[in-house]
Amino acid sequence: MRKNLDPSQLARDARFVRQTTEQRFEDTRNGTPVARVDADALDVGERARRRMHGIFVGEIQALEGAGRTAFDFDTDQVPFELKLDMARQCWDEARHCEISVKLAEHMGGQLGEYVESTTLFEAACHHDPAFRLAGVNRGLEGLAIDVFTQMREFGRETSDPVLTFCEDYMLADEVTHVNMGSRWLREITKDDKERRKGAIEFQRVVDGLFNFRGLRGEEAEAPIRLARQFRKMAGFTDEEVDDIVEMSRSARQDVAVAEA
């Protein structure tokens, strides 16, 4: 079995249209770029289906990424216990995939309805496991904490017990996954401050990609709200959350200037 699999080699059936990170702003299936779509122009159901499809894509790539990290590195490169944690995460992500498929059907959507960006798996392809932990477990799984928290609230607001329960269930797992990433990143870089610094910078790059043109924030009207409490439970500091908020604010200002 090959190590360090390229994103183009991910197995998908004919329902899926795959795009790289560079292409992710062009949704050729629906005509409107997903990452630039005006949320106010969509009805609630359409926004929810888009979000749910993105969640499924994230779950299947998180499964694949954790599996690659467990397989790609030998025990002279990472502790065996880290590989066990990645295997445990694979089990969790497999359940999340099944839940997300059922939720998509429950919400009137279907797999392949929107394009699949390979950004998460690309972050899981870094040659350094510390960068994978920072970019995937802390960056993208951190985003999952925010998204699941908000989807859980959406379920409560719409009196949908199925959505509420499922999102709450997956949120608990994501806090665990981010916490594992935080712990192992500290552990495997404890004797190399420059390596840790580089990994954290890689995480900031990943976070920057998912600022959605400044749509992340802590205010109630933010399309994607940062779940500070759960992020802190997962190993984030207040300063790290503040940094994400500031990146989003700067991105929002840049967009306003560009569109003026």
N, C-alpha and C positions, 0 to 999 in steps of 0.2 A: 504494500500500500504506500502510495506517495506521500511524502511530507510536504508541508507548505503549499497546499493546493491553491491554485489561482482562482479568483472569483468567477472567471468565465467558465470554470469547470463545475460549478454547482449544478446538481441535477434538478431539473424542473421539467414539468410536462408542458404541453402546447398551450395551456391556459395562461401561462405567465409571459409577460414582456419585461425583460431585464434591462436595467440601465445602470451605468456607472455613476459615481458621484458627480463627475463632470457633466453628465447628461441629465441629472435628476430634476432639473428645472423645466424640462420639456416633456410634458405628458402627451405623447402622440396618440394614446388610446382615446382620451377624452377631449382633446383640443385645448384644454386650459392647463397651464403648468401647475402641478399640485402644490409645489412649494411657494407659489406666488398667488394662489387663488385667494380672492376676496371672500373671507368667511361670511361677511354680511350678505353676500349675493346668493348664498346657498341656504336652503331650508335646513332645519335641525336634523332631519333624517339623513340628508345627503352628507352633512358634515360628520355625523356619527359614523356612517358607513365608510367614508374616507379614512377616518381615524382608526376604525377597527381593522380595515385592510392593512393599514400601516403597522398596526400592532402585530398582526399575524406575520407580516414580512419580518419584523424585528425579532419575533419569537423563533422563527425557523432559522434565521441567520445566527441568532444567539446560541441555539442548539448546535449548529454547525461550527461556530467559532469556538465554543467551549470544548467541543469534541476535538477540534484541531489542536487546541492548546494542550489538551491532555495527551495527544498522540505525538505532536511535533517535537517535543522536548524530552530529552532523556533525563534520568535522575541525577546526572552530573551537572545538569543545567538548571533544574528546578527541584525543590523537595518533592518526595513522593506524595506527601500529604497535600500539596498543591494540586497534583494531578488527580487525587481522589476528590478534592473539592470541585474540580472542573467536571469530573464524571457525575458527581451529585447534581451539579447545575444542569448537565445534559438531561438528566431525568426530570428535573423541574421544567425545563424548557419544552420537553416533549409533551408534558401535560398541558403546558400553556398553549402549545400549537393546537391540541385537540379542543381545548376550551375556546380558543379564538375562532376556530372553524365553526363551532356550534353557535357562538355569539354572532358571527357574521350572518349565518343563516337566520338566526333569531331576529336580526335587525334588517332582514331583507336584502342582504348583500351576497356576493359570491366571490370565490377565489379567482384572482386574475382580473377582477373588475377594474383595477387600477394598476399602474406600472409598479415594478419592484426595483427599488434602488439597492445597490450592493454595498452601501456605505458601511453598515455594521460589519459585514464580513471582511471588507477591506481593512478596517481597523484591527480585525483579528488576524491579519496576515503579517503583522510586523515581525521582524526577525528576532526582536527582543521581547521575552515574555513580560517584562516590567511595563513595556509600552502597551502590550495587549491588555494587561490588567487596568492600566490607567485609561486607555481609550474606550475599551468595551465595558468592563465591570464598573468603572467609576463614571465615565462620560456618558455612554449610551444607556447603560442600565440605570444610571442616575436620572436620565431623561424619562425612562420607563416609570420610575417612581412618580414623577410629576404627572405623566399621562394617566397612569392607573388611578392616582388619587382623584384627578379631575373626572375621569370616566365613572368612577364610583359615585362621585357627587352628582353627575348627570343622571345616573341610574336612580338615585334617591329623588332627584327633582322631578323625574318623569314617572315615578312610582313603578319602576321596573325592578322587581326583586331579583330576577335572573341576572341582569347586568350588574346590579349592585353587589350581589354575592360573589360572582365570578371575578370582578375587578378587585374586590377586597381580598380574595384568596390569592390572586396573582401578585398584588401589592406586597403582601407579607413575604412572598418568595423573593421579590426584587430587592427588598431591604436586605435580605440575607445575602443575595448575590453581590450587591454593592459593598456590603460589609466585608465579604470575603476578599473582594478586590482591594479594599482599603488596607486590610490586615496583611495580605500577601505582598502588596506593593511596598509597604513599610519593611517587611521582613527581608525580602530579597534584595533591597537596595540599602540596607542599614549600614553597610560598609562602603557605599559608593554614592556620595551626595550628588555628584554630577549626573550619574545615571538617573537618580530619582528626579532631579531637576528637569532633565530631558523628558522623562516620562510624563511629568506633570504638565510640561509645555505641550506635549502631544495631546494630552487630555484637553487643554485649552483650545487647541486647534479643532478637535472634534466638537467641543461645546460650541465653538464659533460657527461651525457648519450648521448646527441645529438651533441657531438663534432665530431662524425663520424670519429674517429681516426685522428682528427686534420684537417679535411677538411673545417672547417669554418674559415673565415678570411676576411680582407678588401681588399686584393689585387685582381686585376682584374681577375686573373686566378683561384681564389679560387672556388671550386665546389659549395659552399654555401657562398655567400658574406653577411657580416653583414651590414644591412641598418642603419647606425648610425643616419642619419638625422631623419628617421621615428621613430626609437627607442626613440630618444630624445623628439619627439613630443608626444610619448606615456608615458613619465614619467621617462625614463631611464636617468641617468647621464652619462657623459663621462667616469667617473671612472668605472661605471658598465659595459659599453661596452668594455672598456680597459681590464677589468677582464676576459670577455668572450674570447677576442682575445688572452690573455695570456694563458688561460686554453687550448685553441685549439693549440697554439704553443707548449705548454708542451706535449700535447697528441701526436703531430706530431713527436716530438723529441723521445718520448718513443717508438713509432712505429718504427722509424728509428733504434734505438738501438736494439729492439727486432728482427728486420729483418736482422741486420748486421751479 
